[in-house]
Amino acid sequence: MRAVVAAAALVACLLPAAPAAAGPAREAAKLAGARDRWQAQHARDYTFRLRLACFCVQRDPVRIRVRDGKPRSSPRSLRRFDTVPELFARVREEIDRGAKGLDARYGARTGVPRDFSADPLPMAIDDEYTVIVRRLRITRRYAR
């Protein structure tokens, strides 16, 4: 019996600890730093290519235009993702939801979310999505 208990204790010590709060805390810190970098850009007008990979209608990359901080003619299926602040809000939602496996990546200079994946309903099928942002171009900045 002692041998079984000792073996179980040894196995428990060797298994990596799963810090429940470390993932969301790390992602929240990455998000805060990214938002700071984005705000430092003073972007007023910008464009980017957005691809939403999911079981949904819109699959091809779409060019998103933002003027004076507002999206212009975005497809209805992408309205929750059509500005950089909206992208930050989606990442924040996933952090608050405690999404497992969330690993958002941000532009080193601009802070724009480059990509992130989410699974809003872990026990559901086909609700997962990945957001991919490329080719950000700031065309006008606010006066500093």
C-alpha positions in Angstrom: 0.0 0.0 0.0 2.8 2.4 0.9 4.4 1.7 -2.5 1.2 2.7 -4.3 0.9 5.9 -2.3 4.5 6.7 -2.9 4.2 6.0 -6.6 1.1 8.2 -6.9 2.9 11.0 -5.0 5.9 10.8 -7.4 3.7 10.9 -10.5 1.8 13.9 -9.1 5.1 15.7 -8.5 6.3 15.0 -12.0 3.2 16.2 -13.8 3.3 19.8 -14.9 1.1 22.0 -12.8 -1.8 23.6 -14.6 -1.9 27.2 -13.3 -5.6 28.1 -13.9 -5.1 31.8 -13.5 -1.7 32.0 -15.2 -3.1 31.7 -18.8 -5.7 34.4 -18.5 -3.4 36.7 -16.5 -0.6 36.3 -19.1 -3.1 36.9 -21.9 -4.5 40.0 -20.1 -1.0 41.4 -19.7 -0.2 40.8 -23.4 -3.5 42.5 -24.3 -2.8 45.6 -22.2 0.6 46.0 -23.7 -0.8 45.6 -27.2 -3.5 48.2 -26.5 -0.8 50.7 -25.3 1.2 50.1 -28.5 -1.9 50.7 -30.6 -2.9 53.9 -28.8 0.7 55.2 -29.4 0.1 54.9 -33.1 -2.7 57.6 -33.0 -4.3 55.8 -36.0 -7.3 57.7 -37.4 -7.7 56.0 -40.8 -6.3 52.6 -41.6 -6.9 49.4 -43.6 -6.1 45.8 -43.0 -6.9 42.3 -44.4 -9.1 40.2 -42.1 -9.7 36.5 -42.4 -12.1 34.7 -40.2 -11.5 31.0 -40.3 -14.6 29.2 -39.0 -17.6 27.3 -40.0 -19.2 30.5 -41.3 -20.1 32.2 -44.6 -17.2 34.6 -44.9 -14.0 32.6 -45.5 -11.8 34.6 -47.9 -9.7 37.5 -46.6 -11.5 40.9 -46.7 -10.0 44.3 -46.9 -11.3 46.4 -44.0 -11.3 50.2 -44.2 -11.6 52.4 -41.2 -12.0 56.2 -41.4 -12.2 58.4 -38.3 -12.2 55.3 -36.2 -15.3 53.9 -37.9 -15.5 50.9 -40.3 -16.6 51.5 -43.8 -18.7 48.9 -45.7 -17.6 45.8 -43.8 -19.5 42.6 -44.5 -22.2 41.9 -41.9 -20.5 38.7 -40.9 -17.3 40.6 -39.9 -18.8 43.6 -38.0 -17.6 42.3 -34.6 -14.1 42.3 -36.0 -13.9 45.4 -38.2 -11.8 47.8 -36.2 -8.7 47.3 -34.0 -10.7 48.2 -30.9 -13.3 45.5 -31.8 -10.5 43.0 -32.2 -9.2 43.9 -28.7 -12.7 43.5 -27.4 -13.0 40.0 -28.8 -9.8 39.0 -27.2 -10.9 40.5 -23.9 -14.2 38.5 -24.1 -12.3 35.3 -24.5 -10.0 36.1 -21.6 -13.0 37.0 -19.4 -14.7 33.7 -20.5 -11.6 31.8 -19.4 -11.1 30.4 -22.8 -8.7 27.5 -22.7 -5.9 27.5 -25.2 -6.2 31.2 -26.0 -2.9 32.4 -27.4 -3.3 35.8 -29.1 -0.3 37.2 -31.0 0.1 41.0 -31.5 2.2 43.1 -33.8 5.5 44.1 -32.1 5.3 47.7 -33.2 1.6 48.4 -33.6 0.1 46.1 -31.1 -2.6 45.0 -33.5 -3.9 41.5 -32.9 -2.2 39.4 -35.6 -4.1 36.3 -34.8 -6.1 34.5 -32.1 -8.3 31.5 -31.8 -11.3 31.0 -29.7 -13.7 28.3 -28.7 -16.7 30.1 -27.1 -18.6 26.9 -26.2 -16.1 24.2 -25.3 -18.7 21.5 -25.3 -20.2 22.5 -28.6 -19.1 21.5 -32.1 -18.2 23.9 -34.9 -18.3 27.1 -32.9 -14.5 27.6 -32.9 -13.0 30.5 -34.9 -9.6 32.0 -35.7 -9.1 35.6 -36.6 -6.1 36.5 -38.8 -5.1 40.1 -39.5 -2.5 41.1 -42.1 -1.3 44.1 -44.1 -2.2 46.8 -41.6 -1.6 50.2 -43.2 -2.2 53.4 -41.2 -3.2 56.1 -43.7 -3.9 59.1 -41.4 -3.0 59.8 -37.8 -4.6 62.0 -35.1 -2.6 65.1 -34.3 -0.5 64.5 -31.2 
